[in-house]
Amino acid sequence: MWGTFWVWDARLTSVLISFLIYMGALRFQKLPIEPAPISIRAGPIDIPIIKSSVNWWNTSHQPGSISRYGTSIHVPMPIPILSNFANSPFSTRILFVLETRLLIPSFLESPLTEEIEAQEGIPKPSSLAESLCIHG
C-alpha cells in the first residue's frame, strides 16, 4: 500500500466519487442546461456509502472503531473525542463572533457605505459605538 500512487481502497474511491460529484455540481452551474441539480441530489447519497465502505469491503482500512455495540479503541480515548465533539459548537460561535467583529468596522468604513450615506443625507457617525447604536 505504501509507496504506490493510488490504492483502490473502498473509502478512498468513494471519497473520490463524492469529490467528483461535487466538482461536477460546481462546473455544471455555469452551463445553460440544468444538470447541476442532478449532481446536487446525487452527492448526499454517497455520504453513507463513504461511512459504511470500511465495513462493507474489507480493504486497507480497519473497520469502524466506535459503534453502538462497543468500542475497539483504548479506554481513555472516548473522553477527548467526546469533549472535542461537545466543544466544536462553542468554538465555532466564538470564531464567528470574532470574524463578525472584524467585518463590521470594515463594512462601515467602505466607500459604498459612505456613498449611500452621502446620497441619503445621513451624517457620518463619529465612533464605532455610535454607528452600531451602542450607548452607554
Contacts in CASP RR format, 6 or more apart in sequence:
PFRMAT RR
TARGET T0000
AUTHOR 0000-0000-0000
METHOD contacts of the structure
MODEL  1
MWGTFWVWDARLTSVLISFLIYMGALRFQKLPIEPAPISIRAGPIDIPII
KSSVNWWNTSHQPGSISRYGTSIHVPMPIPILSNFANSPFSTRILFVLET
RLLIPSFLESPLTEEIEAQEGIPKPSSLAESLCIHG
1 7 0 8 1.000
1 60 0 8 1.000
6 12 0 8 1.000
7 60 0 8 1.000
9 59 0 8 1.000
9 60 0 8 1.000
9 61 0 8 1.000
10 53 0 8 1.000
10 54 0 8 1.000
10 56 0 8 1.000
10 57 0 8 1.000
10 59 0 8 1.000
10 61 0 8 1.000
11 50 0 8 1.000
11 53 0 8 1.000
11 54 0 8 1.000
11 59 0 8 1.000
11 61 0 8 1.000
13 53 0 8 1.000
14 46 0 8 1.000
14 49 0 8 1.000
14 50 0 8 1.000
14 53 0 8 1.000
15 50 0 8 1.000
17 46 0 8 1.000
18 43 0 8 1.000
18 46 0 8 1.000
18 47 0 8 1.000
18 50 0 8 1.000
21 39 0 8 1.000
21 42 0 8 1.000
21 43 0 8 1.000
21 46 0 8 1.000
22 39 0 8 1.000
22 43 0 8 1.000
24 36 0 8 1.000
24 39 0 8 1.000
25 36 0 8 1.000
25 39 0 8 1.000
25 40 0 8 1.000
25 43 0 8 1.000
28 34 0 8 1.000
28 35 0 8 1.000
28 36 0 8 1.000
28 39 0 8 1.000
29 36 0 8 1.000
53 61 0 8 1.000
54 61 0 8 1.000
54 62 0 8 1.000
54 63 0 8 1.000
54 64 0 8 1.000
55 63 0 8 1.000
55 64 0 8 1.000
63 72 0 8 1.000
64 72 0 8 1.000
65 71 0 8 1.000
65 72 0 8 1.000
65 73 0 8 1.000
66 72 0 8 1.000
66 73 0 8 1.000
66 78 0 8 1.000
66 81 0 8 1.000
71 78 0 8 1.000
104 128 0 8 1.000
104 132 0 8 1.000
105 128 0 8 1.000
107 113 0 8 1.000
108 125 0 8 1.000
108 128 0 8 1.000
108 131 0 8 1.000
114 124 0 8 1.000
116 122 0 8 1.000
117 123 0 8 1.000
117 124 0 8 1.000
125 131 0 8 1.000
129 135 0 8 1.000
129 136 0 8 1.000
END
